[in-house]
Amino acid sequence: MLALNRPYSPWIHLAGTERRGSRWAVVQRVVAHYVLVVNYQGTEDIVIAGNAYEIPEKGAYLVQPGVFMERIGSQKGSRPAWIHFDLIYNERRNEHKNTYSFDGLEGREHLLQPTAKSVWGVDLPVLVPKALLPMFTRSVDTIVRRWLTGDPYDQLFANHELLGLLHAWVQYELPRSLETLDIAPETRLRRAEANARLNLAKNYGVDDFARAAGLGRAQFARIFKQVRGLRPGEALRDMRIGEAERLLRTTQLSIQEIGRRVGYPNITVLARLFRERHGLSPTEWREMHR
């Protein structure tokens, strides 16, 4: 997988889960890697980089490398599942697996992993967003248990699943992050166009198109017209017709199914657009291009 300027791949080097009794705490530590925690039972109280958070049951949080964890614990008990992982390969990454006794990075500076912002251009908050919690709570317990078997293929599965969670989180944060990043208009448009092509079957409109570029609708429409010479709505229509043409030419799918796949479930809309563009119905166009 590629980050903004380097290859990366999550690599888990410590994971676990256990029921913990009341009034447990880990205090004052700094890790050189990432720590992802899902709390499956009870509640946790954490203080990360001077900010206090209460983690409810089925809540989740991420501690980034080099960040000071003043306290992680629970007054009434909890059952966390935790994953310690790197993103960038370091041949000495197996050093210092036990992180509980470190209150600084002295002697471990060479193990410090880059931040999420430097890897993806997107900063990840401490708390996993509510919209993503079902995905994280469903997956992290399985990731931990598979990794703990010690079987190489189980551990390969665990790292792969972790990558999927991180990718989903980055994608979730990306639209808001794009608003503040200094990104060339062409790059924004290409990102938005790639996103649109993946979502043609959905009710994907200009607002979604603009959001994928990290721009407001009016600003996006202005830039798109300047760079592409089209209005965003026209570009979406062209993408849909182009994909319909490809499916007509290369598959045996029905016209109804093709319309659904390109975002025109009402085939009369697809038929009208084809007649406007080609002077033919989709069926006639297919016969001509077989």
NUMI-446016 format. One line per field, with one value per atom (N, C-alpha, C): residue number from 1; x, y, z. Coordinates in Angstrom, 1 decimal. Layout:
! NUMI-446016
n: (NUM,...) $
X: (X,...) $
Y: (Y,...) $
Z: (Z,...) $
END
This chain:
! NUMI-446016
n: (1,1,1,2,2,2,3,3,3,4,4,4,5,5,5,6,6,6,7,7,7,8,8,8,9,9,9,10,10,10,11,11,11,12,12,12,13,13,13,14,14,14,15,15,15,16,16,16,17,17,17,18,18,18,19,19,19,20,20,20,21,21,21,22,22,22,23,23,23,24,24,24,25,25,25,26,26,26,27,27,27,28,28,28,29,29,29,30,30,30,31,31,31,32,32,32,33,33,33,34,34,34,35,35,35,36,36,36,37,37,37,38,38,38,39,39,39,40,40,40,41,41,41,42,42,42,43,43,43,44,44,44,45,45,45,46,46,46,47,47,47,48,48,48,49,49,49,50,50,50,51,51,51,52,52,52,53,53,53,54,54,54,55,55,55,56,56,56,57,57,57,58,58,58,59,59,59,60,60,60,61,61,61,62,62,62,63,63,63,64,64,64,65,65,65,66,66,66,67,67,67,68,68,68,69,69,69,70,70,70,71,71,71,72,72,72,73,73,73,74,74,74,75,75,75,76,76,76,77,77,77,78,78,78,79,79,79,80,80,80,81,81,81,82,82,82,83,83,83,84,84,84,85,85,85,86,86,86,87,87,87,88,88,88,89,89,89,90,90,90,91,91,91,92,92,92,93,93,93,94,94,94,95,95,95,96,96,96,97,97,97,98,98,98,99,99,99,100,100,100,101,101,101,102,102,102,103,103,103,104,104,104,105,105,105,106,106,106,107,107,107,108,108,108,109,109,109,110,110,110,111,111,111,112,112,112,113,113,113,114,114,114,115,115,115,116,116,116,117,117,117,118,118,118,119,119,119,120,120,120,121,121,121,122,122,122,123,123,123,124,124,124,125,125,125,126,126,126,127,127,127,128,128,128,129,129,129,130,130,130,131,131,131,132,132,132,133,133,133,134,134,134,135,135,135,136,136,136,137,137,137,138,138,138,139,139,139,140,140,140,141,141,141,142,142,142,143,143,143,144,144,144,145,145,145,146,146,146,147,147,147,148,148,148,149,149,149,150,150,150,151,151,151,152,152,152,153,153,153,154,154,154,155,155,155,156,156,156,157,157,157,158,158,158,159,159,159,160,160,160,161,161,161,162,162,162,163,163,163,164,164,164,165,165,165,166,166,166,167,167,167,168,168,168,169,169,169,170,170,170,171,171,171,172,172,172,173,173,173,174,174,174,175,175,175,176,176,176,177,177,177,178,178,178,179,179,179,180,180,180,181,181,181,182,182,182,183,183,183,184,184,184,185,185,185,186,186,186,187,187,187,188,188,188,189,189,189,190,190,190,191,191,191,192,192,192,193,193,193,194,194,194,195,195,195,196,196,196,197,197,197,198,198,198,199,199,199,200,200,200,201,201,201,202,202,202,203,203,203,204,204,204,205,205,205,206,206,206,207,207,207,208,208,208,209,209,209,210,210,210,211,211,211,212,212,212,213,213,213,214,214,214,215,215,215,216,216,216,217,217,217,218,218,218,219,219,219,220,220,220,221,221,221,222,222,222,223,223,223,224,224,224,225,225,225,226,226,226,227,227,227,228,228,228,229,229,229,230,230,230,231,231,231,232,232,232,233,233,233,234,234,234,235,235,235,236,236,236,237,237,237,238,238,238,239,239,239,240,240,240,241,241,241,242,242,242,243,243,243,244,244,244,245,245,245,246,246,246,247,247,247,248,248,248,249,249,249,250,250,250,251,251,251,252,252,252,253,253,253,254,254,254,255,255,255,256,256,256,257,257,257,258,258,258,259,259,259,260,260,260,261,261,261,262,262,262,263,263,263,264,264,264,265,265,265,266,266,266,267,267,267,268,268,268,269,269,269,270,270,270,271,271,271,272,272,272,273,273,273,274,274,274,275,275,275,276,276,276,277,277,277,278,278,278,279,279,279,280,280,280,281,281,281,282,282,282,283,283,283,284,284,284,285,285,285,286,286,286,287,287,287,288,288,288,289,289,289,290,290,290) $
X: (0.8,0.0,0.9,0.4,1.1,0.5,1.4,1.0,1.2,1.4,1.6,2.9,4.0,5.3,6.1,5.5,6.3,5.3,5.9,5.1,4.8,3.7,3.4,2.5,2.5,1.7,1.6,0.4,0.4,1.0,1.8,2.4,2.2,1.4,1.1,2.3,2.7,3.8,3.4,2.2,1.7,0.1,-0.6,-2.0,-2.5,-3.7,-4.2,-5.6,-6.2,-7.6,-7.7,-8.3,-8.6,-9.5,-10.3,-11.2,-10.3,-10.5,-9.7,-10.7,-10.2,-11.1,-11.1,-11.8,-12.0,-10.7,-10.6,-9.5,-8.2,-8.2,-6.9,-6.4,-5.1,-4.6,-3.2,-2.9,-1.5,-1.2,-0.2,0.1,1.4,1.5,2.7,3.5,3.1,3.9,3.9,4.9,5.0,5.4,4.7,5.1,5.6,6.4,7.0,6.2,5.1,4.2,2.8,1.9,0.4,-0.2,-1.2,-2.0,-3.5,-4.2,-5.6,-6.3,-7.3,-8.0,-9.5,-10.2,-11.7,-12.1,-13.0,-13.4,-14.7,-14.7,-15.9,-16.8,-16.3,-17.2,-16.8,-17.7,-17.4,-17.1,-16.4,-16.0,-14.5,-13.9,-12.5,-12.4,-11.4,-11.1,-9.7,-9.5,-8.1,-7.7,-6.5,-6.0,-4.8,-5.0,-4.0,-3.6,-2.3,-1.8,-2.6,-2.9,-3.5,-5.0,-5.6,-7.1,-7.7,-8.8,-9.4,-10.6,-10.8,-11.9,-12.5,-13.8,-14.5,-14.8,-14.3,-14.6,-15.7,-16.9,-18.0,-17.8,-18.7,-18.7,-18.9,-18.0,-18.0,-17.5,-16.7,-16.0,-14.6,-13.9,-12.6,-11.8,-10.4,-9.5,-8.2,-7.5,-6.1,-5.1,-4.0,-2.9,-1.8,-1.4,-0.3,1.1,2.1,3.4,3.9,4.7,5.3,4.4,3.1,2.1,2.1,2.1,2.1,0.8,0.7,-0.5,-0.3,-1.0,-0.9,-1.6,-2.7,-3.4,-4.4,-4.4,-5.5,-5.9,-7.2,-7.7,-9.2,-9.6,-11.1,-11.3,-12.3,-12.7,-13.6,-14.4,-15.3,-15.0,-13.9,-13.5,-13.9,-13.2,-13.4,-12.8,-13.2,-12.5,-12.1,-10.8,-10.3,-9.7,-9.7,-8.8,-7.9,-6.6,-5.6,-4.7,-4.3,-3.4,-2.3,-1.0,0.1,0.7,0.9,1.3,2.2,3.0,3.7,3.0,3.4,3.0,4.1,5.3,6.4,7.5,8.0,8.9,10.2,10.6,11.8,12.4,13.6,14.1,14.4,14.3,14.5,13.2,12.1,10.8,10.4,11.1,10.8,11.4,12.1,12.7,11.6,11.7,10.9,9.4,9.0,7.6,6.8,7.4,6.7,6.8,5.7,5.7,5.2,5.0,4.3,5.3,6.6,7.5,8.1,7.7,8.3,7.6,8.2,7.6,8.2,9.0,9.6,10.2,10.8,11.4,12.9,13.5,14.9,15.4,16.3,16.8,16.0,14.8,13.9,13.6,14.3,14.0,14.0,14.9,15.0,13.8,13.0,11.8,10.5,10.7,9.5,8.9,7.6,6.8,6.3,6.1,5.6,4.1,3.6,2.2,1.3,0.1,-0.9,-0.9,-0.8,-0.8,0.4,1.5,2.7,2.6,1.8,1.7,0.6,-0.6,-1.7,-2.1,-1.5,-2.0,-3.3,-3.7,-5.0,-4.7,-5.1,-4.9,-6.0,-5.7,-6.8,-6.9,-8.2,-8.4,-8.2,-8.2,-8.0,-9.2,-10.4,-11.6,-12.0,-12.3,-12.8,-14.2,-14.5,-15.8,-17.0,-18.1,-19.2,-19.7,-19.6,-20.1,-19.3,-18.1,-17.2,-17.1,-17.7,-17.6,-18.1,-19.3,-19.7,-18.7,-18.0,-17.0,-15.8,-15.4,-14.2,-14.6,-15.7,-16.1,-16.3,-16.8,-17.0,-15.7,-14.6,-13.4,-12.2,-12.1,-10.9,-10.7,-11.8,-11.7,-11.2,-11.7,-11.3,-9.9,-9.5,-8.1,-7.1,-7.5,-6.6,-6.5,-7.7,-7.7,-7.0,-7.1,-6.4,-4.9,-4.5,-3.1,-2.4,-3.2,-2.7,-2.5,-3.0,-2.8,-1.3,-0.6,0.8,1.0,-0.1,-0.1,0.2,1.2,1.6,0.4,-0.4,-1.6,-2.7,-2.8,-3.8,-3.2,-1.9,-1.4,-1.4,-1.3,-1.4,-2.8,-3.8,-5.2,-5.4,-4.8,-5.0,-4.5,-3.3,-2.7,-3.6,-4.1,-4.9,-6.2,-6.8,-8.1,-7.8,-6.7,-6.3,-6.2,-5.5,-5.4,-6.7,-7.7,-9.1,-9.7,-9.5,-10.1,-9.4,-8.1,-7.4,-7.8,-7.9,-8.3,-9.7,-10.6,-12.0,-12.0,-11.1,-11.0,-10.4,-9.4,-8.8,-9.8,-10.5,-11.5,-12.6,-12.9,-13.9,-13.5,-12.2,-11.7,-11.3,-11.0,-10.4,-11.2,-12.5,-13.2,-13.0,-13.0,-12.7,-11.3,-10.4,-9.0,-8.6,-9.2,-8.9,-9.2,-10.1,-10.5,-9.3,-8.4,-7.3,-6.0,-5.9,-4.7,-4.4,-3.2,-2.7,-2.6,-3.6,-3.6,-4.0,-3.3,-3.5,-4.9,-5.6,-7.0,-7.1,-6.1,-6.1,-6.1,-5.3,-5.3,-6.7,-7.3,-8.6,-9.6,-9.6,-10.6,-10.4,-9.2,-8.9,-9.4,-9.1,-9.6,-11.1,-11.8,-13.2,-13.8,-13.2,-13.6,-13.5,-12.4,-12.2,-13.2,-13.6,-14.6,-16.0,-16.2,-17.5,-17.7,-16.6,-16.7,-17.0,-16.5,-16.8,-18.2,-18.9,-20.2,-21.3,-21.1,-22.2,-23.5,-23.5,-24.7,-25.6,-24.9,-25.6,-26.3,-27.0,-27.6,-26.6,-25.6,-24.4,-24.6,-24.6,-24.9,-23.7,-24.0,-22.9,-22.4,-23.2,-22.8,-21.7,-22.0,-21.1,-19.8,-19.9,-18.8,-17.9,-18.5,-17.7,-17.0,-17.8,-17.3,-16.0,-16.0,-14.9,-13.6,-13.8,-12.7,-12.3,-13.1,-12.8,-13.2,-14.2,-14.6,-16.1,-16.5,-17.9,-18.4,-19.7,-20.4,-20.1,-20.2,-20.0,-18.6,-17.7,-16.2,-15.8,-16.3,-16.0,-16.6,-17.8,-18.4,-17.6,-17.1,-16.3,-15.0,-14.3,-13.0,-13.2,-14.2,-14.4,-14.7,-15.5,-15.7,-14.5,-13.6,-12.4,-11.4,-11.3,-10.3,-10.8,-12.0,-12.6,-13.4,-13.9,-14.8,-16.2,-16.6,-17.9,-18.4,-19.7,-20.3,-20.2,-20.1,-20.0,-21.1,-22.4,-23.5,-23.3,-22.8,-22.5,-21.5,-20.5,-19.4,-19.9,-20.8,-21.4,-22.3,-23.0,-23.8,-22.9,-21.8,-20.9,-20.3,-19.9,-19.4,-20.4,-21.6,-22.7,-22.9,-23.0,-23.3,-22.0,-20.8,-19.6,-19.6,-20.0,-20.0,-21.1,-22.2,-23.3,-22.9,-22.1,-21.6,-20.7,-19.8,-18.9,-19.6,-20.6,-21.4,-22.2,-22.7,-23.5,-22.6,-21.4,-20.4,-19.8,-19.6,-18.8,-19.5,-20.8,-21.5,-22.9,-23.5,-24.9,-25.9,-25.6,-26.5,-27.7,-28.8,-30.0,-29.9,-30.7,-30.7,-31.1,-32.1,-32.5,-31.3,-30.6,-29.5,-28.4,-28.1,-27.1,-27.5,-28.7,-29.2,-29.0,-29.3,-29.2,-27.7,-26.8,-25.4,-24.8,-25.4,-24.8,-25.6,-26.6,-27.3,-28.6,-29.1,-30.3,-31.3,-31.8,-32.7,-34.0,-34.3,-35.5,-34.9,-35.1,-34.4,-34.9,-36.1,-36.5,-35.5,-34.9,-33.9,-32.6,-32.2,-31.0,-31.4,-32.6,-33.0,-33.0,-33.5,-33.6,-32.2,-31.3,-29.9,-29.2,-29.4,-28.8,-29.3,-30.6,-31.2,-30.7,-30.5,-30.0,-28.5,-27.7,-26.3,-26.1,-26.7,-26.4,-27.5,-28.7,-29.9,-30.3,-30.0,-30.3,-30.8,-31.5,-31.8,-30.6,-30.6,-29.4,-29.4,-30.5,-30.5,-30.0,-30.4,-29.9,-28.4,-28.0,-26.6,-25.7,-26.3,-25.6,-25.4,-26.5,-26.4,-25.4,-25.4,-24.4,-23.0,-22.7,-21.3,-20.9,-21.7,-21.3,-20.1) $
Y: (-1.2,0.0,1.2,2.3,3.5,4.6,5.3,6.5,7.7,8.9,10.1,10.0,9.5,9.5,8.3,7.2,6.0,4.8,3.6,2.4,2.2,1.7,1.4,0.1,-0.5,-1.7,-1.9,-1.9,-2.2,-3.5,-3.5,-4.7,-4.7,-5.7,-5.9,-6.6,-6.0,-6.6,-6.9,-6.5,-6.9,-6.7,-7.7,-7.6,-8.4,-8.1,-8.9,-8.4,-9.2,-8.8,-9.6,-8.9,-9.6,-8.8,-9.4,-8.7,-8.2,-6.9,-6.3,-5.8,-6.0,-5.7,-4.2,-3.8,-2.4,-1.7,-0.4,0.5,0.0,-0.4,-0.6,0.6,0.8,1.9,1.7,2.2,2.3,3.8,4.3,5.7,6.1,7.3,7.9,7.0,6.9,6.1,6.8,6.6,7.1,5.9,5.6,4.5,5.0,4.3,4.7,4.3,3.5,3.0,3.4,2.8,3.1,2.1,2.5,1.7,1.9,0.9,0.9,0.1,0.7,-0.1,0.0,-1.1,-1.2,-1.7,-0.9,-1.3,-2.1,-3.4,-4.2,-4.3,-4.1,-4.1,-3.0,-2.5,-1.4,-0.1,0.7,2.0,2.2,3.1,3.5,5.0,5.4,6.9,7.0,7.9,8.0,9.5,9.8,11.1,11.1,11.6,11.5,13.0,13.2,14.6,15.7,15.4,16.5,16.6,15.8,15.8,14.5,14.7,13.6,13.1,11.8,11.2,10.1,9.9,8.7,7.8,6.5,5.6,4.7,4.7,3.9,2.5,1.6,0.2,0.3,-0.4,-0.5,0.9,1.6,2.8,2.3,3.2,2.9,4.1,3.9,5.1,4.7,5.7,5.4,6.4,5.8,6.6,6.6,7.8,7.8,7.8,7.6,7.5,8.8,8.6,9.8,10.6,10.2,11.0,10.5,11.5,11.2,10.7,9.5,8.9,9.1,10.1,10.3,9.1,8.7,7.6,6.9,5.6,4.8,3.8,3.8,2.9,2.9,2.2,2.1,2.0,2.7,2.6,1.4,1.0,-0.2,-1.4,-1.4,-2.6,-2.5,-3.2,-3.2,-4.4,-4.6,-5.6,-5.0,-4.5,-3.9,-5.0,-4.7,-5.4,-4.4,-4.7,-3.7,-4.3,-3.4,-3.7,-2.7,-3.1,-2.3,-2.6,-1.5,-1.8,-0.6,-1.0,0.0,0.2,1.3,1.5,1.4,1.9,1.9,0.9,0.1,-0.9,-0.4,-1.0,-0.7,-2.0,-2.3,-3.7,-4.0,-2.9,-3.1,-3.1,-3.2,-3.0,-4.0,-5.1,-6.1,-5.7,-4.6,-4.2,-3.6,-3.8,-3.1,-3.4,-4.7,-5.0,-4.6,-4.8,-4.4,-2.9,-2.2,-0.8,-0.2,-1.0,-0.5,0.4,0.2,0.9,2.1,2.5,3.6,4.9,5.9,7.2,8.3,7.9,8.7,7.9,8.6,7.9,7.7,8.0,7.9,6.5,6.4,5.1,4.4,5.0,4.3,5.3,6.4,7.4,6.7,5.8,5.2,4.3,4.0,3.2,4.0,5.4,6.2,6.2,5.8,5.8,7.2,7.4,8.7,8.8,10.0,10.3,10.0,9.8,9.6,10.7,11.9,13.1,13.0,12.5,12.4,11.2,10.2,9.0,9.2,9.7,9.8,11.3,12.2,13.6,13.9,13.0,13.1,12.8,13.7,13.4,12.6,11.6,10.8,11.3,11.5,11.9,10.8,11.1,10.1,9.1,9.6,8.8,8.3,7.0,6.5,7.1,7.7,8.3,7.3,7.8,7.0,6.2,6.8,6.1,4.9,4.8,3.7,2.7,3.0,2.1,0.7,0.5,-0.8,-1.7,-1.1,-1.8,-2.1,-1.2,-1.5,-2.5,-2.4,-3.3,-4.7,-4.8,-6.1,-6.8,-6.0,-6.5,-6.7,-5.8,-5.8,-7.0,-7.5,-8.7,-9.9,-10.0,-11.1,-10.9,-9.7,-9.4,-9.9,-9.5,-9.9,-11.4,-12.0,-13.5,-14.2,-13.8,-14.4,-14.2,-13.0,-12.7,-13.6,-13.7,-14.5,-15.9,-16.5,-17.9,-18.2,-17.2,-17.3,-17.9,-18.4,-19.0,-17.8,-18.0,-17.0,-16.5,-17.5,-17.1,-16.4,-16.7,-16.0,-14.6,-14.4,-13.1,-12.3,-12.9,-12.2,-11.7,-12.5,-12.1,-10.9,-11.0,-9.9,-8.6,-8.6,-7.3,-6.8,-7.7,-7.3,-6.7,-7.2,-6.7,-5.3,-5.2,-3.9,-2.8,-3.2,-2.3,-1.8,-2.7,-2.3,-1.3,-1.4,-0.5,0.9,0.9,2.2,2.9,2.1,2.7,3.3,2.6,3.2,4.5,4.5,5.7,6.9,6.6,7.7,8.2,7.3,7.8,8.6,8.3,9.0,10.4,10.5,11.8,12.7,12.1,12.8,14.0,13.9,15.2,16.4,16.2,17.4,17.8,16.9,17.2,17.9,17.5,18.1,19.6,20.0,21.5,22.3,21.8,22.6,22.3,21.3,20.9,21.7,22.0,22.7,21.7,21.4,20.4,21.1,20.8,21.4,21.0,22.0,21.7,20.4,20.2,19.0,17.7,17.7,16.5,16.3,17.5,17.4,16.8,17.3,16.8,15.4,14.9,13.5,12.6,13.1,12.3,12.2,13.4,13.4,12.5,12.5,11.8,10.3,9.9,8.5,8.0,8.9,8.6,8.4,9.3,9.3,8.0,7.6,6.3,5.1,5.1,4.0,4.0,5.1,5.3,5.6,5.3,5.7,5.0,3.8,3.1,3.7,4.5,5.2,6.5,7.1,8.4,9.4,9.4,10.2,11.5,12.7,13.9,14.9,16.1,17.1,17.4,17.4,17.6,16.6,15.3,14.2,14.4,14.8,15.1,16.1,17.2,18.3,17.9,17.1,16.7,15.8,15.0,14.1,14.9,16.1,17.0,17.9,17.8,18.7,20.1,20.4,21.8,21.9,23.2,23.5,23.4,23.3,23.0,24.2,25.4,26.5,26.6,26.5,26.6,25.4,24.2,23.0,23.2,23.7,23.9,24.9,26.0,27.0,26.4,25.7,25.1,24.1,23.2,22.2,22.7,23.8,24.4,25.0,25.6,26.2,25.2,24.0,23.0,22.0,21.6,20.6,21.1,22.3,22.9,22.4,21.7,21.1,21.5,21.5,21.6,20.2,20.1,18.8,17.9,18.4,17.5,16.9,17.7,17.2,16.1,16.3,15.3,14.0,14.1,12.9,12.1,12.9,12.3,11.6,12.2,11.6,10.3,10.3,9.1,8.0,8.3,7.3,6.7,7.6,7.1,6.3,6.8,6.1,4.7,4.5,3.2,2.4,3.0,2.2,1.7,2.5,2.0,0.9,0.9,-0.2,-1.4,-1.4,-2.5,-3.1,-2.2,-2.7,-3.4,-3.0,-3.5,-4.8,-5.0,-6.1,-7.1,-6.9,-7.8,-8.2,-9.1,-9.5,-9.1,-8.1,-7.6,-7.0,-7.1,-6.4,-4.9,-4.2,-2.8,-2.3,-2.9,-2.6,-2.6,-3.7,-3.9,-2.9,-2.6,-1.7,-0.3,0.1,1.4,1.5,0.4,0.4,0.6,-0.1,0.0,1.4,2.1,3.4,4.6,4.2,5.3,5.7,5.0,5.3,4.1,3.9,2.7,2.8,4.0,4.2,4.2,3.1,3.0,4.0,4.6,5.7,6.8,7.1,8.2,7.8,6.5,6.1,6.1,5.6,5.6,7.0,7.9,9.3,9.9,9.7,10.2,9.6,8.3,7.6,8.2,8.5,9.0,10.4,11.2,12.5,12.5,11.5,11.5,10.7,9.6,8.7,8.6,9.1,8.9,7.5,6.7,5.3,4.9,3.9,3.3,2.5,2.3,1.4,0.1,-0.5,-1.8,-1.7,-0.7,-0.5,-0.2,0.6,0.9,-0.3,-1.2,-2.5,-3.3,-3.4,-4.2,-3.7,-2.4,-1.8,-2.0,-2.1,-2.2,-3.6,-4.6,-6.0,-6.4) $
Z: (0.0,0.0,0.0,-0.6,-0.7,0.2,0.9,1.6,0.7,1.2,0.4,-0.3,0.4,-0.2,0.2,0.6,0.9,1.0,0.9,1.1,2.6,2.9,4.3,4.4,5.5,5.8,7.3,7.9,9.3,9.7,10.8,11.3,12.8,13.2,14.6,15.3,16.5,17.2,18.7,19.0,20.4,20.3,20.9,20.9,22.1,22.6,23.7,24.1,24.9,25.5,26.8,27.8,29.1,29.9,30.7,31.6,32.8,33.1,34.1,35.3,36.5,37.6,37.9,38.9,39.2,39.6,39.4,39.8,39.2,38.0,37.3,36.6,36.4,35.7,35.2,34.0,33.5,33.4,34.0,34.0,33.4,32.8,32.4,31.5,30.3,29.3,27.9,27.2,25.8,24.9,23.9,23.0,21.7,21.0,19.8,18.6,18.9,17.8,18.0,17.3,17.5,18.4,19.2,20.0,19.7,19.3,19.0,20.1,20.8,21.8,21.6,21.7,21.7,23.1,23.8,25.1,25.0,25.2,25.0,26.2,27.4,28.6,29.5,30.3,31.3,30.6,31.4,30.9,31.2,30.5,30.7,30.8,31.6,31.7,31.2,30.3,29.7,29.7,29.8,29.7,28.7,27.5,26.4,26.0,26.1,25.7,26.4,27.7,28.5,28.4,27.5,27.3,27.9,28.6,29.3,28.5,28.4,27.7,28.5,28.4,28.9,27.8,27.9,26.8,27.2,26.6,27.0,26.5,26.9,26.4,24.8,24.1,22.7,22.1,22.9,22.4,22.0,21.2,20.8,20.7,20.8,20.7,20.2,19.7,19.1,19.7,20.1,20.6,19.6,19.1,18.1,18.7,17.9,18.4,19.0,20.1,20.8,21.6,21.7,22.5,23.9,24.8,26.3,26.7,27.3,27.9,29.4,29.9,31.4,32.2,31.6,32.4,31.4,31.6,31.0,32.0,32.4,33.4,33.6,34.6,34.8,36.3,36.8,38.2,38.5,37.5,37.8,37.0,36.3,35.5,34.1,33.2,31.8,31.1,29.8,29.1,27.7,27.7,26.5,25.6,24.3,23.3,22.7,22.7,22.2,21.2,20.3,19.2,19.2,19.3,19.1,17.7,16.9,15.6,15.0,14.0,13.2,11.9,11.2,9.8,8.8,9.2,8.4,8.9,8.0,8.4,9.0,10.1,10.8,11.2,10.8,11.0,12.5,13.3,14.7,15.5,14.7,15.3,16.4,16.6,17.6,19.0,19.0,20.3,21.2,22.5,23.4,23.2,23.1,23.0,24.2,25.4,26.6,26.8,26.7,26.7,28.1,29.1,30.3,31.1,31.0,31.9,31.3,30.1,29.4,29.7,30.3,30.5,29.6,28.6,27.6,26.5,25.5,24.3,24.4,25.5,25.7,25.3,24.4,24.0,23.0,22.6,21.6,20.5,20.4,19.4,18.0,17.8,16.5,16.1,17.1,16.8,16.6,16.7,16.6,15.2,15.2,13.9,13.5,12.2,11.8,12.2,12.3,12.6,11.4,11.7,10.7,9.6,10.1,9.2,8.2,8.6,7.7,6.8,7.2,6.3,5.3,5.7,4.8,4.5,5.2,5.0,5.7,6.5,7.3,8.7,9.6,11.0,11.6,12.4,13.0,14.5,14.9,16.3,17.3,18.6,19.6,19.5,19.5,19.5,18.1,18.0,16.7,16.5,15.3,15.1,15.4,15.9,16.2,14.9,13.8,12.6,12.2,12.7,12.4,13.6,14.7,15.9,15.6,14.9,14.7,13.9,13.0,12.2,13.1,13.9,14.8,15.9,16.5,17.5,17.0,15.8,15.1,14.7,14.4,13.9,14.8,15.8,16.6,17.4,18.1,18.9,18.0,16.8,15.9,15.5,15.2,14.8,15.9,17.2,18.3,18.5,18.4,18.7,17.6,16.3,15.3,15.4,15.8,15.9,17.0,18.1,19.3,19.1,18.0,17.7,17.4,16.9,16.5,15.1,14.5,13.2,12.1,11.3,10.3,9.5,9.0,8.2,9.0,10.2,11.1,11.3,11.5,11.7,10.4,9.3,8.0,7.9,8.2,8.2,9.2,10.4,11.3,10.8,10.2,9.7,8.5,7.7,6.6,7.1,8.1,8.6,9.3,9.9,10.5,9.4,8.4,7.2,6.8,6.7,6.2,7.2,8.5,9.4,9.3,9.1,9.0,7.7,6.7,5.4,5.5,6.1,6.3,7.1,8.1,9.0,8.2,7.5,6.7,5.7,5.0,4.0,4.7,5.9,6.7,7.0,7.4,7.8,6.6,5.4,4.3,3.8,3.7,3.2,4.0,5.3,6.2,6.2,6.1,6.0,4.7,3.6,2.3,2.3,3.1,3.1,3.6,4.4,5.0,4.3,3.4,2.8,1.6,1.3,0.1,-1.0,-1.7,-2.7,-4.1,-5.1,-6.4,-6.9,-7.6,-8.1,-8.9,-9.8,-10.6,-9.7,-8.7,-7.8,-7.1,-6.7,-6.0,-7.0,-8.2,-9.2,-9.5,-9.7,-10.0,-8.8,-7.6,-6.5,-6.5,-6.7,-6.8,-7.9,-9.0,-10.2,-9.9,-9.3,-8.9,-7.9,-7.0,-6.0,-6.7,-7.6,-8.3,-9.1,-9.8,-10.6,-9.7,-8.5,-7.6,-7.0,-7.2,-6.5,-7.5,-8.8,-9.8,-9.5,-9.0,-8.7,-7.6,-6.8,-5.7,-6.2,-5.3,-5.6,-5.4,-6.3,-6.1,-6.9,-6.2,-6.8,-6.7,-7.1,-7.1,-5.7,-4.7,-3.3,-2.9,-3.3,-3.0,-3.7,-5.0,-5.9,-5.3,-4.8,-4.2,-2.9,-2.1,-0.8,-1.0,-2.0,-2.3,-2.6,-3.1,-3.5,-2.3,-1.2,-0.1,-0.3,-1.1,-1.5,-1.3,-1.1,-1.1,-2.5,-2.6,-3.9,-4.9,-4.5,-5.4,-5.8,-4.9,-5.2,-6.2,-5.9,-6.7,-8.1,-8.2,-9.5,-10.4,-9.7,-10.4,-10.9,-10.0,-10.3,-11.4,-11.3,-12.2,-13.6,-13.7,-15.0,-15.6,-14.8,-15.2,-15.8,-15.0,-15.4,-16.4,-16.3,-17.2,-18.3,-18.2,-19.2,-19.2,-18.1,-17.9,-16.5,-16.4,-15.0,-14.4,-13.1,-12.4,-12.7,-12.8,-13.2,-14.5,-15.5,-16.8,-16.8,-16.0,-15.9,-15.3,-14.3,-13.7,-14.8,-15.5,-16.6,-17.6,-18.0,-19.0,-18.4,-17.1,-16.5,-16.6,-16.3,-16.2,-17.6,-18.6,-20.0,-20.4,-20.1,-20.6,-20.0,-18.7,-18.0,-18.6,-18.9,-19.6,-20.9,-21.7,-23.0,-22.8,-21.8,-21.6,-21.2,-20.4,-20.0,-21.1,-22.0,-23.1,-24.1,-24.2,-25.2,-24.7,-23.4,-22.9,-22.1,-21.8,-20.9,-21.6,-21.0,-21.4,-20.4,-19.6,-18.6,-19.3,-18.6,-19.1,-19.1,-19.9,-19.9,-18.5,-17.9,-16.5,-15.5,-15.6,-14.7,-14.9,-16.2,-16.5,-16.0,-16.2,-15.7,-14.2,-13.5,-12.0,-11.7,-12.4,-12.0,-12.3,-13.2,-13.4,-12.8,-12.0,-11.3,-12.0,-13.0,-13.6,-13.5,-12.3,-12.2,-13.0,-13.4,-14.3,-15.7,-16.4,-17.7,-18.8,-18.5,-19.5,-19.5,-18.3,-18.3,-19.1,-18.9,-19.7,-21.2,-21.6,-23.0,-23.6,-22.8,-23.3,-23.5,-22.6,-22.7,-23.9,-24.1,-25.3,-26.6,-26.6,-27.9,-28.1,-27.0,-27.2,-27.7,-27.2,-27.5,-28.9,-29.0,-30.2,-31.2,-30.9,-31.8,-31.8,-30.8,-30.7,-29.3,-29.2,-27.9,-27.4,-26.1,-25.6,-26.3,-26.6,-27.3,-28.7,-29.4,-30.8,-30.8,-29.8,-29.7,-29.4,-28.6,-28.2,-29.5,-30.3,-31.5,-32.5,-32.6,-33.5,-33.1,-31.8,-31.3,-30.9,-31.2,-30.9,-31.7) $
END
